[in-house]
Amino acid sequence: MNIAYFRKSRYGVQETIARLAEAAKERGFTVLGQIDLPKAGGKAVSVCRPEWMDKLVGAEPQLAGLLPCSVVVFERSGEVQIGATDPALLGSISKVPTVVEMAADAAVAVHDLVHAAAGVEPLKVVGVKLYSTATCPYCKTEAAWLQAQQVKFETIKVDEDQAAAEHLVHSTGQLGVPVTEVVFDEGEPQWVMGFDRPKLARALGLKR
């Protein structure tokens, strides 16, 4: 599972930070402050949507620390990176419907905030791989759903392809199916465990 969302900024560190603060205020975030990161050559900017924290603490206060209220900007190998913990991690841990829904909304908002600060477009999906087996009913259901959404995908049967099975275990730590690998035009692929329609829709840029 992807636990963070990072993009390469088109701007320098200071300009990216300034754009981040401006974009956060425009999008309803409260900017709480900045922390210098001298070794990383950047800053951590604390931003939060008060309503998210209020809802999370009211439902599952033990998960409050997982709400992504810090966005980091730093330079590495000549490139400026900006990102935060992905709110989708919070949604994958919680079993409370209101928190899962809030995490999904937060994921969209945080990604949009990163895009605005970095001056980049959302990631473009360039490939979809559905890892399945010949006897998996949920795999067939997901395949039918992807087809209905007009999503082009490659089916890989791990019970017939040992190399693919090893790649799946190495990448996700499990061999259960279905698992969907969404490949983007830059950065790491996103792995979706099980036939999780909301997560698949977000990863593929579909309307839920």
Rosetta constraint file for C-alpha pairs under 8 A:
AtomPair CA 1 CA 89 HARMONIC 7.90 0.50
AtomPair CA 1 CA 172 HARMONIC 6.76 0.50
AtomPair CA 1 CA 190 HARMONIC 7.02 0.50
AtomPair CA 1 CA 191 HARMONIC 5.73 0.50
AtomPair CA 1 CA 192 HARMONIC 7.20 0.50
AtomPair CA 2 CA 86 HARMONIC 7.35 0.50
AtomPair CA 2 CA 89 HARMONIC 7.57 0.50
AtomPair CA 2 CA 190 HARMONIC 6.23 0.50
AtomPair CA 2 CA 191 HARMONIC 7.13 0.50
AtomPair CA 3 CA 85 HARMONIC 5.84 0.50
AtomPair CA 3 CA 86 HARMONIC 5.37 0.50
AtomPair CA 3 CA 88 HARMONIC 7.59 0.50
AtomPair CA 3 CA 89 HARMONIC 5.81 0.50
AtomPair CA 4 CA 83 HARMONIC 7.07 0.50
AtomPair CA 4 CA 84 HARMONIC 5.62 0.50
AtomPair CA 4 CA 85 HARMONIC 4.11 0.50
AtomPair CA 4 CA 86 HARMONIC 4.42 0.50
AtomPair CA 5 CA 83 HARMONIC 5.34 0.50
AtomPair CA 5 CA 84 HARMONIC 5.65 0.50
AtomPair CA 5 CA 85 HARMONIC 6.24 0.50
AtomPair CA 5 CA 86 HARMONIC 5.46 0.50
AtomPair CA 5 CA 111 HARMONIC 7.24 0.50
AtomPair CA 6 CA 81 HARMONIC 6.61 0.50
AtomPair CA 6 CA 82 HARMONIC 5.50 0.50
AtomPair CA 6 CA 83 HARMONIC 4.02 0.50
AtomPair CA 6 CA 84 HARMONIC 6.64 0.50
AtomPair CA 6 CA 114 HARMONIC 7.72 0.50
AtomPair CA 7 CA 81 HARMONIC 5.77 0.50
AtomPair CA 7 CA 82 HARMONIC 5.61 0.50
AtomPair CA 7 CA 83 HARMONIC 6.35 0.50
AtomPair CA 7 CA 114 HARMONIC 7.24 0.50
AtomPair CA 7 CA 115 HARMONIC 7.55 0.50
AtomPair CA 7 CA 118 HARMONIC 7.15 0.50
AtomPair CA 7 CA 187 HARMONIC 7.65 0.50
AtomPair CA 8 CA 79 HARMONIC 6.74 0.50
AtomPair CA 8 CA 80 HARMONIC 5.80 0.50
AtomPair CA 8 CA 81 HARMONIC 4.64 0.50
AtomPair CA 8 CA 82 HARMONIC 6.45 0.50
AtomPair CA 8 CA 118 HARMONIC 6.72 0.50
AtomPair CA 9 CA 16 HARMONIC 7.00 0.50
AtomPair CA 9 CA 79 HARMONIC 7.54 0.50
AtomPair CA 9 CA 80 HARMONIC 5.42 0.50
AtomPair CA 9 CA 81 HARMONIC 5.75 0.50
AtomPair CA 9 CA 82 HARMONIC 6.63 0.50
AtomPair CA 9 CA 117 HARMONIC 7.49 0.50
AtomPair CA 9 CA 118 HARMONIC 4.02 0.50
AtomPair CA 9 CA 119 HARMONIC 6.46 0.50
AtomPair CA 9 CA 120 HARMONIC 7.15 0.50
AtomPair CA 10 CA 80 HARMONIC 7.64 0.50
AtomPair CA 10 CA 118 HARMONIC 5.75 0.50
AtomPair CA 10 CA 119 HARMONIC 5.94 0.50
AtomPair CA 10 CA 120 HARMONIC 7.26 0.50
AtomPair CA 11 CA 15 HARMONIC 6.03 0.50
AtomPair CA 11 CA 16 HARMONIC 5.70 0.50
AtomPair CA 11 CA 80 HARMONIC 7.20 0.50
AtomPair CA 11 CA 118 HARMONIC 6.73 0.50
AtomPair CA 11 CA 119 HARMONIC 7.65 0.50
AtomPair CA 12 CA 16 HARMONIC 5.97 0.50
AtomPair CA 12 CA 80 HARMONIC 6.37 0.50
AtomPair CA 13 CA 17 HARMONIC 6.20 0.50
AtomPair CA 13 CA 42 HARMONIC 6.42 0.50
AtomPair CA 13 CA 73 HARMONIC 6.53 0.50
AtomPair CA 13 CA 74 HARMONIC 6.40 0.50
AtomPair CA 13 CA 75 HARMONIC 6.94 0.50
AtomPair CA 13 CA 80 HARMONIC 6.20 0.50
AtomPair CA 14 CA 18 HARMONIC 6.22 0.50
AtomPair CA 15 CA 19 HARMONIC 6.07 0.50
AtomPair CA 16 CA 20 HARMONIC 6.02 0.50
AtomPair CA 16 CA 73 HARMONIC 7.43 0.50
AtomPair CA 16 CA 117 HARMONIC 5.57 0.50
AtomPair CA 16 CA 118 HARMONIC 6.10 0.50
AtomPair CA 17 CA 21 HARMONIC 6.28 0.50
AtomPair CA 17 CA 43 HARMONIC 7.72 0.50
AtomPair CA 17 CA 45 HARMONIC 7.73 0.50
AtomPair CA 17 CA 73 HARMONIC 6.86 0.50
AtomPair CA 17 CA 117 HARMONIC 7.27 0.50
AtomPair CA 18 CA 22 HARMONIC 6.32 0.50
AtomPair CA 18 CA 117 HARMONIC 7.98 0.50
AtomPair CA 19 CA 23 HARMONIC 5.94 0.50
AtomPair CA 19 CA 116 HARMONIC 7.36 0.50
AtomPair CA 19 CA 117 HARMONIC 4.84 0.50
AtomPair CA 19 CA 118 HARMONIC 7.77 0.50
AtomPair CA 20 CA 24 HARMONIC 5.95 0.50
AtomPair CA 20 CA 113 HARMONIC 7.10 0.50
AtomPair CA 20 CA 114 HARMONIC 7.39 0.50
AtomPair CA 20 CA 116 HARMONIC 7.22 0.50
AtomPair CA 20 CA 117 HARMONIC 4.52 0.50
AtomPair CA 20 CA 118 HARMONIC 7.94 0.50
AtomPair CA 21 CA 25 HARMONIC 6.43 0.50
AtomPair CA 21 CA 31 HARMONIC 6.85 0.50
AtomPair CA 21 CA 45 HARMONIC 7.93 0.50
AtomPair CA 22 CA 26 HARMONIC 6.33 0.50
AtomPair CA 23 CA 27 HARMONIC 6.19 0.50
AtomPair CA 23 CA 113 HARMONIC 6.41 0.50
AtomPair CA 23 CA 116 HARMONIC 6.45 0.50
AtomPair CA 23 CA 117 HARMONIC 6.60 0.50
AtomPair CA 24 CA 28 HARMONIC 6.41 0.50
AtomPair CA 24 CA 29 HARMONIC 5.00 0.50
AtomPair CA 24 CA 30 HARMONIC 7.14 0.50
AtomPair CA 24 CA 31 HARMONIC 7.01 0.50
AtomPair CA 24 CA 47 HARMONIC 7.21 0.50
AtomPair CA 24 CA 113 HARMONIC 6.55 0.50
AtomPair CA 25 CA 29 HARMONIC 5.35 0.50
AtomPair CA 25 CA 30 HARMONIC 6.48 0.50
AtomPair CA 25 CA 31 HARMONIC 7.05 0.50
AtomPair CA 27 CA 113 HARMONIC 7.79 0.50
AtomPair CA 28 CA 49 HARMONIC 6.72 0.50
AtomPair CA 29 CA 47 HARMONIC 6.00 0.50
AtomPair CA 29 CA 48 HARMONIC 5.23 0.50
AtomPair CA 29 CA 49 HARMONIC 4.80 0.50
AtomPair CA 29 CA 50 HARMONIC 7.65 0.50
AtomPair CA 30 CA 47 HARMONIC 5.44 0.50
AtomPair CA 30 CA 48 HARMONIC 5.29 0.50
AtomPair CA 30 CA 49 HARMONIC 6.06 0.50
AtomPair CA 30 CA 50 HARMONIC 7.22 0.50
AtomPair CA 31 CA 45 HARMONIC 7.59 0.50
AtomPair CA 31 CA 46 HARMONIC 6.03 0.50
AtomPair CA 31 CA 47 HARMONIC 4.48 0.50
AtomPair CA 31 CA 48 HARMONIC 6.76 0.50
AtomPair CA 32 CA 45 HARMONIC 7.64 0.50
AtomPair CA 32 CA 46 HARMONIC 5.17 0.50
AtomPair CA 32 CA 47 HARMONIC 5.63 0.50
AtomPair CA 32 CA 48 HARMONIC 7.59 0.50
AtomPair CA 33 CA 45 HARMONIC 5.97 0.50
AtomPair CA 33 CA 46 HARMONIC 5.34 0.50
AtomPair CA 33 CA 47 HARMONIC 7.51 0.50
AtomPair CA 34 CA 43 HARMONIC 6.49 0.50
AtomPair CA 34 CA 44 HARMONIC 5.62 0.50
AtomPair CA 34 CA 45 HARMONIC 4.45 0.50
AtomPair CA 34 CA 46 HARMONIC 6.04 0.50
AtomPair CA 35 CA 43 HARMONIC 5.47 0.50
AtomPair CA 35 CA 44 HARMONIC 5.08 0.50
AtomPair CA 35 CA 45 HARMONIC 6.45 0.50
AtomPair CA 36 CA 42 HARMONIC 6.36 0.50
AtomPair CA 36 CA 43 HARMONIC 4.60 0.50
AtomPair CA 36 CA 44 HARMONIC 6.59 0.50
AtomPair CA 37 CA 41 HARMONIC 5.84 0.50
AtomPair CA 37 CA 42 HARMONIC 5.07 0.50
AtomPair CA 37 CA 43 HARMONIC 4.98 0.50
AtomPair CA 37 CA 44 HARMONIC 6.97 0.50
AtomPair CA 37 CA 74 HARMONIC 7.94 0.50
AtomPair CA 38 CA 42 HARMONIC 6.42 0.50
AtomPair CA 38 CA 43 HARMONIC 7.91 0.50
AtomPair CA 40 CA 74 HARMONIC 5.78 0.50
AtomPair CA 40 CA 75 HARMONIC 6.74 0.50
AtomPair CA 40 CA 76 HARMONIC 7.68 0.50
AtomPair CA 41 CA 74 HARMONIC 5.37 0.50
AtomPair CA 41 CA 75 HARMONIC 5.79 0.50
AtomPair CA 42 CA 72 HARMONIC 7.47 0.50
AtomPair CA 42 CA 73 HARMONIC 5.34 0.50
AtomPair CA 42 CA 74 HARMONIC 4.09 0.50
AtomPair CA 42 CA 75 HARMONIC 6.60 0.50
AtomPair CA 43 CA 72 HARMONIC 5.85 0.50
AtomPair CA 43 CA 73 HARMONIC 5.43 0.50
AtomPair CA 43 CA 74 HARMONIC 6.52 0.50
AtomPair CA 44 CA 70 HARMONIC 6.13 0.50
AtomPair CA 44 CA 71 HARMONIC 5.60 0.50
AtomPair CA 44 CA 72 HARMONIC 4.25 0.50
AtomPair CA 44 CA 73 HARMONIC 6.30 0.50
AtomPair CA 45 CA 70 HARMONIC 5.53 0.50
AtomPair CA 45 CA 71 HARMONIC 5.22 0.50
AtomPair CA 45 CA 72 HARMONIC 6.15 0.50
AtomPair CA 45 CA 73 HARMONIC 7.94 0.50
AtomPair CA 46 CA 69 HARMONIC 5.52 0.50
AtomPair CA 46 CA 70 HARMONIC 4.41 0.50
AtomPair CA 46 CA 71 HARMONIC 6.40 0.50
AtomPair CA 47 CA 69 HARMONIC 5.02 0.50
AtomPair CA 47 CA 70 HARMONIC 5.94 0.50
AtomPair CA 47 CA 71 HARMONIC 7.28 0.50
AtomPair CA 48 CA 52 HARMONIC 7.76 0.50
AtomPair CA 48 CA 53 HARMONIC 7.73 0.50
AtomPair CA 48 CA 68 HARMONIC 7.63 0.50
AtomPair CA 48 CA 69 HARMONIC 4.95 0.50
AtomPair CA 48 CA 70 HARMONIC 7.88 0.50
AtomPair CA 49 CA 53 HARMONIC 6.80 0.50
AtomPair CA 50 CA 54 HARMONIC 6.14 0.50
AtomPair CA 51 CA 55 HARMONIC 6.05 0.50
AtomPair CA 52 CA 56 HARMONIC 6.08 0.50
AtomPair CA 52 CA 102 HARMONIC 6.89 0.50
AtomPair CA 52 CA 106 HARMONIC 7.93 0.50
AtomPair CA 53 CA 57 HARMONIC 5.97 0.50
AtomPair CA 53 CA 64 HARMONIC 6.97 0.50
AtomPair CA 53 CA 67 HARMONIC 7.38 0.50
AtomPair CA 54 CA 58 HARMONIC 6.06 0.50
AtomPair CA 55 CA 59 HARMONIC 6.23 0.50
AtomPair CA 55 CA 99 HARMONIC 7.43 0.50
AtomPair CA 56 CA 60 HARMONIC 5.55 0.50
AtomPair CA 56 CA 61 HARMONIC 6.16 0.50
AtomPair CA 56 CA 63 HARMONIC 7.34 0.50
AtomPair CA 56 CA 64 HARMONIC 6.29 0.50
AtomPair CA 56 CA 99 HARMONIC 6.27 0.50
AtomPair CA 57 CA 61 HARMONIC 3.96 0.50
AtomPair CA 57 CA 62 HARMONIC 7.61 0.50
AtomPair CA 57 CA 63 HARMONIC 7.71 0.50
AtomPair CA 57 CA 64 HARMONIC 6.11 0.50
AtomPair CA 59 CA 96 HARMONIC 7.49 0.50
AtomPair CA 59 CA 98 HARMONIC 7.91 0.50
AtomPair CA 59 CA 99 HARMONIC 7.18 0.50
AtomPair CA 60 CA 64 HARMONIC 7.26 0.50
AtomPair CA 60 CA 99 HARMONIC 7.92 0.50
AtomPair CA 63 CA 67 HARMONIC 7.45 0.50
AtomPair CA 63 CA 90 HARMONIC 7.52 0.50
AtomPair CA 66 CA 85 HARMONIC 7.89 0.50
AtomPair CA 66 CA 87 HARMONIC 7.66 0.50
AtomPair CA 66 CA 89 HARMONIC 7.86 0.50
AtomPair CA 66 CA 90 HARMONIC 6.12 0.50
AtomPair CA 67 CA 85 HARMONIC 7.97 0.50
AtomPair CA 67 CA 87 HARMONIC 6.49 0.50
AtomPair CA 67 CA 90 HARMONIC 6.99 0.50
AtomPair CA 68 CA 84 HARMONIC 6.31 0.50
AtomPair CA 68 CA 85 HARMONIC 5.37 0.50
AtomPair CA 68 CA 86 HARMONIC 6.85 0.50
AtomPair CA 68 CA 87 HARMONIC 6.25 0.50
AtomPair CA 70 CA 84 HARMONIC 6.35 0.50
AtomPair CA 70 CA 85 HARMONIC 7.95 0.50
AtomPair CA 71 CA 82 HARMONIC 6.98 0.50
AtomPair CA 71 CA 83 HARMONIC 5.55 0.50
AtomPair CA 71 CA 84 HARMONIC 4.80 0.50
AtomPair CA 71 CA 85 HARMONIC 7.98 0.50
AtomPair CA 72 CA 81 HARMONIC 7.97 0.50
AtomPair CA 72 CA 82 HARMONIC 5.60 0.50
AtomPair CA 72 CA 83 HARMONIC 5.63 0.50
AtomPair CA 72 CA 84 HARMONIC 6.34 0.50
AtomPair CA 73 CA 80 HARMONIC 6.99 0.50
AtomPair CA 73 CA 81 HARMONIC 5.67 0.50
AtomPair CA 73 CA 82 HARMONIC 4.48 0.50
AtomPair CA 73 CA 83 HARMONIC 6.89 0.50
AtomPair CA 74 CA 80 HARMONIC 5.62 0.50
AtomPair CA 74 CA 81 HARMONIC 5.50 0.50
AtomPair CA 74 CA 82 HARMONIC 6.73 0.50
AtomPair CA 75 CA 79 HARMONIC 5.40 0.50
AtomPair CA 75 CA 80 HARMONIC 4.27 0.50
AtomPair CA 75 CA 81 HARMONIC 6.05 0.50
AtomPair CA 76 CA 80 HARMONIC 6.39 0.50
AtomPair CA 76 CA 81 HARMONIC 7.33 0.50
AtomPair CA 82 CA 114 HARMONIC 6.65 0.50
AtomPair CA 82 CA 118 HARMONIC 7.02 0.50
AtomPair CA 83 CA 114 HARMONIC 6.35 0.50
AtomPair CA 84 CA 110 HARMONIC 7.85 0.50
AtomPair CA 85 CA 89 HARMONIC 7.81 0.50
AtomPair CA 86 CA 90 HARMONIC 7.88 0.50
AtomPair CA 86 CA 107 HARMONIC 6.32 0.50
AtomPair CA 86 CA 110 HARMONIC 7.80 0.50
AtomPair CA 87 CA 91 HARMONIC 6.71 0.50
AtomPair CA 87 CA 103 HARMONIC 5.33 0.50
AtomPair CA 87 CA 104 HARMONIC 7.04 0.50
AtomPair CA 87 CA 106 HARMONIC 5.99 0.50
AtomPair CA 87 CA 107 HARMONIC 4.90 0.50
AtomPair CA 87 CA 110 HARMONIC 7.81 0.50
AtomPair CA 88 CA 92 HARMONIC 6.23 0.50
AtomPair CA 88 CA 103 HARMONIC 5.94 0.50
AtomPair CA 88 CA 104 HARMONIC 6.27 0.50
AtomPair CA 88 CA 107 HARMONIC 5.95 0.50
AtomPair CA 89 CA 93 HARMONIC 6.54 0.50
AtomPair CA 90 CA 94 HARMONIC 6.30 0.50
AtomPair CA 90 CA 100 HARMONIC 7.43 0.50
AtomPair CA 90 CA 103 HARMONIC 6.16 0.50
AtomPair CA 91 CA 95 HARMONIC 7.87 0.50
AtomPair CA 91 CA 99 HARMONIC 6.69 0.50
AtomPair CA 91 CA 100 HARMONIC 4.44 0.50
AtomPair CA 91 CA 101 HARMONIC 7.49 0.50
AtomPair CA 91 CA 102 HARMONIC 7.91 0.50
AtomPair CA 91 CA 103 HARMONIC 5.12 0.50
AtomPair CA 91 CA 104 HARMONIC 6.77 0.50
AtomPair CA 92 CA 100 HARMONIC 7.44 0.50
AtomPair CA 94 CA 99 HARMONIC 6.64 0.50
AtomPair CA 94 CA 100 HARMONIC 6.32 0.50
AtomPair CA 95 CA 99 HARMONIC 7.71 0.50
AtomPair CA 95 CA 100 HARMONIC 7.02 0.50
AtomPair CA 96 CA 100 HARMONIC 6.23 0.50
AtomPair CA 97 CA 101 HARMONIC 6.10 0.50
AtomPair CA 98 CA 102 HARMONIC 6.08 0.50
AtomPair CA 99 CA 103 HARMONIC 6.00 0.50
AtomPair CA 100 CA 104 HARMONIC 6.31 0.50
AtomPair CA 101 CA 105 HARMONIC 6.38 0.50
AtomPair CA 102 CA 106 HARMONIC 6.02 0.50
AtomPair CA 103 CA 107 HARMONIC 6.06 0.50
AtomPair CA 104 CA 108 HARMONIC 6.62 0.50
AtomPair CA 105 CA 109 HARMONIC 6.34 0.50
AtomPair CA 106 CA 110 HARMONIC 5.91 0.50
AtomPair CA 107 CA 111 HARMONIC 6.06 0.50
AtomPair CA 108 CA 112 HARMONIC 6.16 0.50
AtomPair CA 108 CA 202 HARMONIC 7.94 0.50
AtomPair CA 109 CA 113 HARMONIC 6.14 0.50
AtomPair CA 110 CA 114 HARMONIC 6.24 0.50
AtomPair CA 111 CA 115 HARMONIC 6.21 0.50
AtomPair CA 111 CA 122 HARMONIC 7.94 0.50
AtomPair CA 112 CA 116 HARMONIC 6.19 0.50
AtomPair CA 112 CA 122 HARMONIC 7.75 0.50
AtomPair CA 113 CA 117 HARMONIC 6.25 0.50
AtomPair CA 114 CA 118 HARMONIC 6.01 0.50
AtomPair CA 115 CA 119 HARMONIC 5.77 0.50
AtomPair CA 115 CA 120 HARMONIC 5.10 0.50
AtomPair CA 115 CA 121 HARMONIC 6.11 0.50
AtomPair CA 115 CA 122 HARMONIC 6.60 0.50
AtomPair CA 116 CA 120 HARMONIC 6.73 0.50
AtomPair CA 123 CA 184 HARMONIC 6.07 0.50
AtomPair CA 123 CA 185 HARMONIC 6.48 0.50
AtomPair CA 123 CA 186 HARMONIC 7.06 0.50
AtomPair CA 124 CA 184 HARMONIC 5.41 0.50
AtomPair CA 124 CA 185 HARMONIC 5.50 0.50
AtomPair CA 125 CA 182 HARMONIC 6.85 0.50
AtomPair CA 125 CA 183 HARMONIC 5.85 0.50
AtomPair CA 125 CA 184 HARMONIC 4.48 0.50
AtomPair CA 125 CA 185 HARMONIC 6.37 0.50
AtomPair CA 125 CA 204 HARMONIC 6.67 0.50
AtomPair CA 126 CA 182 HARMONIC 7.91 0.50
AtomPair CA 126 CA 183 HARMONIC 5.69 0.50
AtomPair CA 126 CA 184 HARMONIC 5.26 0.50
AtomPair CA 126 CA 185 HARMONIC 5.93 0.50
AtomPair CA 127 CA 152 HARMONIC 7.75 0.50
AtomPair CA 127 CA 153 HARMONIC 6.80 0.50
AtomPair CA 127 CA 182 HARMONIC 6.06 0.50
AtomPair CA 127 CA 183 HARMONIC 4.91 0.50
AtomPair CA 127 CA 184 HARMONIC 6.91 0.50
AtomPair CA 128 CA 152 HARMONIC 6.92 0.50
AtomPair CA 128 CA 153 HARMONIC 4.71 0.50
AtomPair CA 128 CA 154 HARMONIC 6.24 0.50
AtomPair CA 128 CA 180 HARMONIC 6.99 0.50
AtomPair CA 128 CA 181 HARMONIC 5.76 0.50
AtomPair CA 128 CA 182 HARMONIC 4.75 0.50
AtomPair CA 128 CA 183 HARMONIC 6.12 0.50
AtomPair CA 129 CA 153 HARMONIC 5.53 0.50
AtomPair CA 129 CA 154 HARMONIC 4.74 0.50
AtomPair CA 129 CA 155 HARMONIC 5.93 0.50
AtomPair CA 129 CA 156 HARMONIC 6.89 0.50
AtomPair CA 129 CA 180 HARMONIC 5.62 0.50
AtomPair CA 129 CA 181 HARMONIC 5.04 0.50
AtomPair CA 129 CA 182 HARMONIC 6.59 0.50
AtomPair CA 130 CA 139 HARMONIC 7.88 0.50
AtomPair CA 130 CA 143 HARMONIC 7.73 0.50
AtomPair CA 130 CA 153 HARMONIC 6.81 0.50
AtomPair CA 130 CA 154 HARMONIC 6.02 0.50
AtomPair CA 130 CA 155 HARMONIC 4.82 0.50
AtomPair CA 130 CA 156 HARMONIC 5.97 0.50
AtomPair CA 130 CA 178 HARMONIC 6.81 0.50
AtomPair CA 130 CA 179 HARMONIC 6.03 0.50
AtomPair CA 130 CA 180 HARMONIC 4.63 0.50
AtomPair CA 130 CA 181 HARMONIC 6.54 0.50
AtomPair CA 131 CA 139 HARMONIC 7.96 0.50
AtomPair CA 131 CA 155 HARMONIC 6.09 0.50
AtomPair CA 131 CA 156 HARMONIC 4.80 0.50
AtomPair CA 131 CA 157 HARMONIC 5.86 0.50
AtomPair CA 131 CA 158 HARMONIC 6.46 0.50
AtomPair CA 131 CA 177 HARMONIC 6.37 0.50
AtomPair CA 131 CA 178 HARMONIC 5.64 0.50
AtomPair CA 131 CA 179 HARMONIC 5.18 0.50
AtomPair CA 131 CA 180 HARMONIC 6.08 0.50
AtomPair CA 131 CA 181 HARMONIC 7.85 0.50
AtomPair CA 132 CA 136 HARMONIC 6.64 0.50
AtomPair CA 132 CA 139 HARMONIC 5.70 0.50
AtomPair CA 132 CA 155 HARMONIC 7.00 0.50
AtomPair CA 132 CA 156 HARMONIC 6.05 0.50
AtomPair CA 132 CA 157 HARMONIC 4.81 0.50
AtomPair CA 132 CA 158 HARMONIC 6.10 0.50
AtomPair CA 132 CA 159 HARMONIC 7.88 0.50
AtomPair CA 132 CA 177 HARMONIC 5.35 0.50
AtomPair CA 132 CA 178 HARMONIC 5.13 0.50
AtomPair CA 132 CA 179 HARMONIC 7.05 0.50
AtomPair CA 133 CA 139 HARMONIC 7.43 0.50
AtomPair CA 133 CA 156 HARMONIC 7.90 0.50
AtomPair CA 133 CA 157 HARMONIC 4.79 0.50
AtomPair CA 133 CA 158 HARMONIC 5.91 0.50
AtomPair CA 133 CA 159 HARMONIC 5.59 0.50
AtomPair CA 133 CA 160 HARMONIC 7.85 0.50
AtomPair CA 133 CA 177 HARMONIC 7.22 0.50
AtomPair CA 134 CA 157 HARMONIC 6.76 0.50
AtomPair CA 134 CA 159 HARMONIC 7.41 0.50
AtomPair CA 136 CA 140 HARMONIC 6.76 0.50
AtomPair CA 136 CA 177 HARMONIC 7.35 0.50
AtomPair CA 136 CA 178 HARMONIC 7.64 0.50
AtomPair CA 137 CA 141 HARMONIC 6.36 0.50
AtomPair CA 138 CA 142 HARMONIC 6.11 0.50
AtomPair CA 138 CA 178 HARMONIC 6.67 0.50
AtomPair CA 138 CA 194 HARMONIC 7.89 0.50
AtomPair CA 138 CA 195 HARMONIC 6.63 0.50
AtomPair CA 139 CA 143 HARMONIC 6.09 0.50
AtomPair CA 139 CA 177 HARMONIC 6.99 0.50
AtomPair CA 139 CA 178 HARMONIC 5.14 0.50
AtomPair CA 139 CA 195 HARMONIC 7.39 0.50
AtomPair CA 140 CA 144 HARMONIC 6.21 0.50
AtomPair CA 141 CA 145 HARMONIC 6.27 0.50
AtomPair CA 142 CA 146 HARMONIC 6.10 0.50
AtomPair CA 142 CA 178 HARMONIC 7.91 0.50
AtomPair CA 142 CA 195 HARMONIC 5.94 0.50
AtomPair CA 143 CA 147 HARMONIC 6.21 0.50
AtomPair CA 144 CA 148 HARMONIC 6.18 0.50
AtomPair CA 145 CA 149 HARMONIC 6.24 0.50
AtomPair CA 146 CA 150 HARMONIC 6.25 0.50
AtomPair CA 146 CA 151 HARMONIC 5.26 0.50
AtomPair CA 146 CA 152 HARMONIC 7.52 0.50
AtomPair CA 146 CA 153 HARMONIC 7.75 0.50
AtomPair CA 147 CA 151 HARMONIC 5.76 0.50
AtomPair CA 147 CA 152 HARMONIC 7.25 0.50
AtomPair CA 156 CA 161 HARMONIC 7.67 0.50
AtomPair CA 156 CA 164 HARMONIC 7.36 0.50
AtomPair CA 157 CA 161 HARMONIC 6.26 0.50
AtomPair CA 157 CA 164 HARMONIC 7.87 0.50
AtomPair CA 158 CA 162 HARMONIC 6.41 0.50
AtomPair CA 158 CA 164 HARMONIC 5.76 0.50
AtomPair CA 158 CA 165 HARMONIC 4.76 0.50
AtomPair CA 159 CA 165 HARMONIC 7.31 0.50
AtomPair CA 161 CA 165 HARMONIC 6.30 0.50
AtomPair CA 162 CA 166 HARMONIC 6.22 0.50
AtomPair CA 163 CA 167 HARMONIC 6.19 0.50
AtomPair CA 164 CA 168 HARMONIC 6.14 0.50
AtomPair CA 165 CA 169 HARMONIC 6.31 0.50
AtomPair CA 165 CA 175 HARMONIC 6.91 0.50
AtomPair CA 166 CA 170 HARMONIC 6.04 0.50
AtomPair CA 167 CA 171 HARMONIC 6.02 0.50
AtomPair CA 168 CA 172 HARMONIC 5.89 0.50
AtomPair CA 168 CA 173 HARMONIC 7.32 0.50
AtomPair CA 168 CA 174 HARMONIC 6.97 0.50
AtomPair CA 168 CA 175 HARMONIC 6.48 0.50
AtomPair CA 169 CA 173 HARMONIC 4.58 0.50
AtomPair CA 169 CA 174 HARMONIC 4.84 0.50
AtomPair CA 169 CA 175 HARMONIC 5.56 0.50
AtomPair CA 170 CA 174 HARMONIC 7.90 0.50
AtomPair CA 172 CA 191 HARMONIC 7.54 0.50
AtomPair CA 177 CA 193 HARMONIC 7.43 0.50
AtomPair CA 177 CA 194 HARMONIC 6.24 0.50
AtomPair CA 178 CA 193 HARMONIC 6.64 0.50
AtomPair CA 178 CA 194 HARMONIC 4.94 0.50
AtomPair CA 178 CA 195 HARMONIC 6.33 0.50
AtomPair CA 179 CA 191 HARMONIC 6.89 0.50
AtomPair CA 179 CA 192 HARMONIC 5.71 0.50
AtomPair CA 179 CA 193 HARMONIC 4.74 0.50
AtomPair CA 179 CA 194 HARMONIC 5.50 0.50
AtomPair CA 179 CA 195 HARMONIC 7.48 0.50
AtomPair CA 180 CA 191 HARMONIC 5.67 0.50
AtomPair CA 180 CA 192 HARMONIC 5.09 0.50
AtomPair CA 180 CA 193 HARMONIC 6.63 0.50
AtomPair CA 180 CA 194 HARMONIC 7.75 0.50
AtomPair CA 181 CA 189 HARMONIC 6.46 0.50
AtomPair CA 181 CA 190 HARMONIC 5.82 0.50
AtomPair CA 181 CA 191 HARMONIC 4.73 0.50
AtomPair CA 181 CA 192 HARMONIC 6.58 0.50
AtomPair CA 182 CA 189 HARMONIC 5.47 0.50
AtomPair CA 182 CA 190 HARMONIC 5.11 0.50
AtomPair CA 182 CA 191 HARMONIC 6.35 0.50
AtomPair CA 182 CA 192 HARMONIC 7.95 0.50
AtomPair CA 182 CA 203 HARMONIC 7.04 0.50
AtomPair CA 182 CA 204 HARMONIC 7.42 0.50
AtomPair CA 183 CA 188 HARMONIC 7.37 0.50
AtomPair CA 183 CA 189 HARMONIC 4.56 0.50
AtomPair CA 183 CA 190 HARMONIC 6.66 0.50
AtomPair CA 184 CA 188 HARMONIC 7.25 0.50
AtomPair CA 184 CA 189 HARMONIC 6.07 0.50
AtomPair CA 190 CA 203 HARMONIC 7.28 0.50
AtomPair CA 192 CA 196 HARMONIC 7.16 0.50
AtomPair CA 192 CA 199 HARMONIC 6.84 0.50
AtomPair CA 192 CA 200 HARMONIC 6.69 0.50
AtomPair CA 195 CA 200 HARMONIC 7.92 0.50
AtomPair CA 196 CA 200 HARMONIC 6.08 0.50
AtomPair CA 197 CA 201 HARMONIC 5.91 0.50
AtomPair CA 197 CA 208 HARMONIC 8.00 0.50
AtomPair CA 198 CA 202 HARMONIC 6.28 0.50
AtomPair CA 198 CA 208 HARMONIC 6.34 0.50
AtomPair CA 199 CA 203 HARMONIC 6.12 0.50
AtomPair CA 200 CA 204 HARMONIC 5.97 0.50
AtomPair CA 201 CA 205 HARMONIC 5.83 0.50
AtomPair CA 201 CA 206 HARMONIC 4.66 0.50
AtomPair CA 201 CA 207 HARMONIC 6.41 0.50
AtomPair CA 201 CA 208 HARMONIC 5.94 0.50
AtomPair CA 202 CA 206 HARMONIC 6.17 0.50
AtomPair CA 202 CA 207 HARMONIC 7.69 0.50
AtomPair CA 202 CA 208 HARMONIC 7.66 0.50
